[in-house]
């Protein structure tokens, strides 16, 4: 299996940022085979560079998607692009792409808040 499709339990040790448990609803949009598809799901974990989620459909590792989610205590949902890093059934791992400074700050704030609560 390739590194994109084979999430290994020890891969957490090589991550740049710690992951924090987070359960929020999110929406994912992808353009595939000439059509726009949308899925919704629930996040499982959040880090400063990515998010894990279980979705209502399957995405392929390497696909670039648009994602929208409402972070805790954020004034409005954020929308950004993400790369599908792995898929295990309906569970997916995403890497954030090209976040704005404000989005990066908001995600960092939430990660710090979640870290303080653990």
N, C-alpha and C positions, 0 to 999 in steps of 0.2 A: 504494500500500500504506500501511497505517497504521503509526505508530511501533511498535505492539505486534507486528506481524508482519514488519517489515522491519528486521532487525538490520543496522546499517551498520558497516563496519570502523572508521569514525572515531568511533563512539559510545563507544568505550573512553576517549577523551580527555575526555568529559563526565561520566564516572563519578565519584562521590564517593570511592570506595575502590578501591585497586589490586586487581587479580585475581591469584591465585596458582594455579599448576597443582596439581591435587589429584585423585588417582584412588582413590576409595573407592566401595564398593557402597552404594546407597540404595534405599529403598522409598517409593513415592508412592501415596497413596490419594485418590480423588476420588468424590464423590457426583454421578452424572449420570443423567438420565432415570429416576429412581426406583430406581437400583441403585448399590451400592458397587462401584467398580472399583479394582483395584490393579495397579501396574506396578513393576518393579524396573529398575535401571539403574546406570550408572557416572557419577560426577562427572567433570568435565573441569577446572573451575576454581572457586575459592572466593574470595569477598570478604566484608568485614564486613557487607555488606547483601544478599548474594545468592549464588547458586550456579548453575553451568551443568552440565547433565547430558544424557546420551543415555539414553533410556528404551526399554522394550520395547513401548510404545504411544504414541499421540498424545494430547496435551492441547491445549486451545484457549487462546489468549491471553485473559487476563481471568478464567480459572477460578481458584478458590482451592482449594488442595490441602493435605492433611496429608502431611508428609514425615518420614522417620526415617533417620538415618545415624549411623555410628560415626566420630567424628573421631579422628585419630591421637593416641595416648596419653591419650584420654579414658577415664574409669572406666566409662562406660556410654553407650549410644546416646542421642542427643537426638531429640526429636520436637517438631515445630513446624508452623505453618501458613505457606504461601507463596503468592504470586501468580504465575501464569504470565505472564511479560512478553513472551516471544516463542517461536515455534516455527519451526524450519527442518528439515522432515522429522521425524526422531526426536530431534533436538537441541532442547533447551529451555533457556530462561533463567528463573530464579526470583528473586523479590524476597522476602526474609524479612518476615513479618508478626508483630507482637506477640511478639517474643522476650522471655523472662524475663531478668533481670539476669544470672543464672548462665549461661544459654545464650549471651547476648551476650559475656560474659567469655570463655567457652570458645572461641567462634568467633574472637574477637580474639586470644586466645593462639595458636591454630593459625595464623592469618594472620601473626602476628609470627614464629613459628617457621619458616614457609615462606619469608617474606621474608629471614630471616637465612641460609637455606640457598641463596639464589640470588645 
